């Protein structure tokens, strides 16, 4: 497939997708809730309703966070229902309306909610990573997002690591915050380390896999030969039903809480280990989100999460054995790092 064809195909698919979404918005007569007072609520838009449990953790953590630091009712609108309710939201929104957009791995699809919601609303984007590729596709989405953000001076962008914070400062004229990923704020009751067993694997099977992760099977061979039990899982659900999101999250949390060690190349696999006090070896993904998150918020502040890279991969066996026998977890709480976002929510609700 040549470059011209790829670019044409991309723009055609994007145009069709956008047209269908706008048609859906125009013809929709759906109302979110006629009894809901938008001036006394926080509308959480683009909430995960699909099979990525990392994004489902964002959904649950974001609802927890908003309920913890706001006296307003939190009303979540599923990702798949966004355009269905936009017409009604636009009609009813006022200057007092607060919209919270989901946190996550990129800003590629965030401009739609921001652009359509208009300048009247207060809009808070939860912690994001910016990762545009240096391609026609990347530049196209970046320029669209920049234009959309510029149209809404009431939008606040939250970065979840310093590299994204620096990029956001250069790209956007909006207010920019810096906090950890919102899942770091998730509240958990943790199992003692002496009641755990074996190793759990939470590994990618998609395009974000890093070549270094392909070495994991050979690295595990020695541990397996020594009789260490190894269970494999992922941060996705194959037979997914959005009614069971809380159940899927609970299952994944229990998976981590019952292991002596988890090995992952998922950002939210690493964060899942943090919130459950589970020893973890994490491999980087193909972009910067794991490395930056680890370096910004975890490195030097805890003894139970270890980042593997090309330079230190030879220490894998030693580190795995060390973490398997770890007796006490040491970690620095990140509560204070969320202060900018807490202050923004509190002030917006006044």
N, C-alpha and C positions, 0 to 999 in steps of 0.2 A: 504494500500500500504506500503510494508516494505521498510526499508532504502536502501537496496541493489538495489531493483527494481527502487526506485525513482532516485538514483544516475545514474543507467544505462540508464533510460529513459531520464534524463537530458542531459547526455553526447551524447546520440544518437540524440536527437533533436538539440543540439548545432552543432554536426558534420554535420547533414543534412543541417541545415541552412547555415553553413559556406561554405560547398561544393557548394550549389546552388548559393550563393553570388559570389563565386570565378568563377563559370562557367559563370554567368551573366557578370562578369568583362571580362573574356577571350573572350567571343563571341561577346561582344558589340563593335559596330563600331561607337557609338554615339560620337559626338564632342560637347563640351559645347558651343563654338562659335569660328569659325575659325578666326574671326577678333579681338578676345579678346587678348590683350597683357598681359600675365600672369606676366610679370615683372612690370607692371604698375597698377595691380589690386590687390584686396584682395578677395580671393575665400572663401566664407562663406559656409562651408560644414555642412551637417546634419540639414539644416534649417527645422523647423517644417512644415509639410504638412498634419497633421492629426488633430483629433478633440479635443485635449487638449488645451484650450484657455490660460492656464498658459504658456505652451510652445510656443503658437502663440505670446503671449506678449514678450517672450524672443526673438523670431525671429525679431519682429518689433523693439524692443528696441536695439537689437544688431546691426541691420542695421543702425538705427539712430545714435548709438554711433560711429560706424566705419566711417560713413559719416561725423560726426561732427569733429572727431579728425584725419582724414586722407584725403589727397588730392587725393587718389586713387579711382578708380571706384570699387564699392562693387558688386560682382557677387554672388548671393545666389543660392546654389544647394540644392534642396529639399532632405529631408531625404530618400524618396523613390527612388531618382535618383542617390544616392551616388555611387553604384557600376557600374551603367551604364556609368558614366563619368570618373571613376578612371583611366581606361586605357589611356584615352586621356590626363588626367592631369599628370600622371606619365611620359608620353612621352614628354610633353611640359614644365614641371616644371623646374625651374633653382634655383640657390642660391638666386635670388632676389624675387622669388615667395613667397607670404605670404598667408597662409591658416589659417582661423579663424574657430575653431570648436564651435558648439553651446554650450551655457551654459545649466545648468539643474540640475536634482536631483541626478544623480549618474554618475559613470564613466564606467559602465558595457559595453557599446557599443562603447566607445571612442577609444579603441586600434586599431580598424580596420583602421580608417582613418589615424591615426598616423603611424601605422606600414607600411601601403602600400605606404604612401606618400614619405617615404625615408628621408635620412638625409640632402638632398640638400635644402629642403623647410624650411622656417621659419614658425613655427606653434604656434599659440596662442590659447590656450584653455580658453574659457570664463568661468565666475564663476560657480563652481561646488560644490556639496556636495558629500563627500565620506561616504558610508554607507554599507559596506560589512557585511553580517551576518556571524556569527561564525559557518558555516556549510560547507560541502563539496562544495556546489554550490558557496558560498561566497568566499571560499579560492581559488577555481578554477579560478573565474573571477579576483580576486585580483592578483594572480600570473601571469595570462596572461597579465594584464594591466601593472604590474611592469616590465615584460620582454619587452613589447612593448615600454614603456617610456624610458627604459634604452638604447634601440637601436637608439633613436633619441635625440641627445643632443641639437638640435635646438628647441625642444618643451618646451613651457612655460605653466605651470599649474596654473590656478587661482582658489583659494578657496573662497567660499562665506560666510564662517564663521570660527571662530578660531578653533573649534574642527576639522574641515576638514583640516585647515592649519597645525595643529600639526600632524595629521595623514599623510598628504602628505609629510611633512618633513622627517618622518620616513620611508615612503615607496619608495619615488622617489629621484633620484639624480639630477633631473632637477631643473631649476629655478622655485620657488614657489612664487606666489603673493597672497595677501589678499585684497579683495574688497567686497562690498555688491553684492547681486544678481543684474544682469544687468537691471532688470525691474525697480529698484529704480531710474534709470537714465532716464526713460521715461518721456517725456515732456507733460504736460496737462494744459488746461485752466479749472479752477475749478468753480463749482457752489457755490454761497453763502449758508451757512448753513440754512438761514431762508427761502430758496426756496425749501427745501427738504421735503419728506413725508414718514413716516412709517419706517418699518424695512425690510431689505433684508437679505435673507439666501443664503449663498454660501457654501454648505456642501458636503462632500465626499459621494460617494456611492461605494467605492472600498475597496481593501484590506488594505489601509493605514489608515482606520478609527480607531480612538482611542476610547476605551470603554467610556471615559468621555464624548465624543460627543453624546453618546446615551441618555444622560440626558437632552439634549437641548430641546426636545418637552415639557417635564414637567417644565423646567425652563421658557419656553415661555408662559406657560398657563396663568399665572397671567397678563402678559402684554397683551395677546390676549383678556382676559376677560375685560380689561380696555379700549378696543376699539382701540388699536394700530393696524394699518394695517400691515400685514406681507405678503411679497412676497417671493416666493422660486425660486431659480435658481441653477445653478451649473457651474463649469468651464469646461464643456464639451459640445459638440454639437452632437445631435443624427443624424440628416440628414445633414451630413457634405459634403461640396464641397470645395476643396482647393482653388478654384478661389475666394472664398468669405471670406478668412481669415481676411482681413482688416475690412470687414463688421461685422464679429463675434466679433472682438476685440472692435469695436466701440459700439456695442450693450451692451457688458459686462461693458465697461467703463461708459456708460450712466446709466446702472442699478445701479452702485455704486454711481454715482454723484447725483442721484435723491433721495437717501435715507438719512434719519436722522441718521440711524445706520445700520451697516452690521454686521452680526454674521457669522463667517466662521471657518472652520478647514482646509482651504487650504492656503498654503504658499503664492501663488500668489493672493488669495483672500485678505489676509492681505496687501500685497504690493500694490494691486489695490486700497485699501482704503488709503494707504499712498500717492500715487501719485495723488489721487483725493481729498485729504483732507476730507475723509469721516470717521466719528467716527466708531470705530470698536471694537468688542469683538472677540478675536481669541482663539480657542481651539487647543491644540497641536495635531499633527498627531502621528502615531505610531513610528516615528523615531525622530531624534533630530533637523531636519532642521528648524522647526518653532521656537522652543524654543531658539536654538542658534542664529538664525537670529534676533529674538526679543531682546534677551539679548545683542548681540553684537552691534546692530545698532539703536535700537528704545528705549529701556528701559531707562527712565530718560531724554530723549530728546524731548518728545512730550506728549501731554495731551489728545490725542483722540484715541489711540490704547491701548487696555488693554488685557493682556494675562491671561486666566483662567487656573488654574491647580487644582489638588486635594485639595491643602491646602487653596485656596481662593475661591472655588466655591460657598461658602455661600454668597459671596459678589456680585454675579451675578445680582440679582434684583436691588440692590442699584446702581451698576455701570451702568446698562442698563438705568435706569431712569436719572442718571447723564449725560450720553452721549447723550440721547435723547433731553435734554434741553441745551446742550453745545452751547455757543454763539460764542466763538472764538477758533480757532485752533492754537496751538503752536507746531511747529516742527522745528527740526534742519535739514537744508539741508545736504545731503550726498555727494554733488559734490566733495569735497576735498578727500573723501575716495576712489575715483576712480583714484587718481593720479598715482599709480603704473601701472595701466593698460593703462592709457593715455600715460604715458612715454614710455611704451613698444611698443605701436602702432606707436608712433611718431618716435622712434629710428629705428624700423624695416623698416619704409618707407624711411629712408634716403638713 
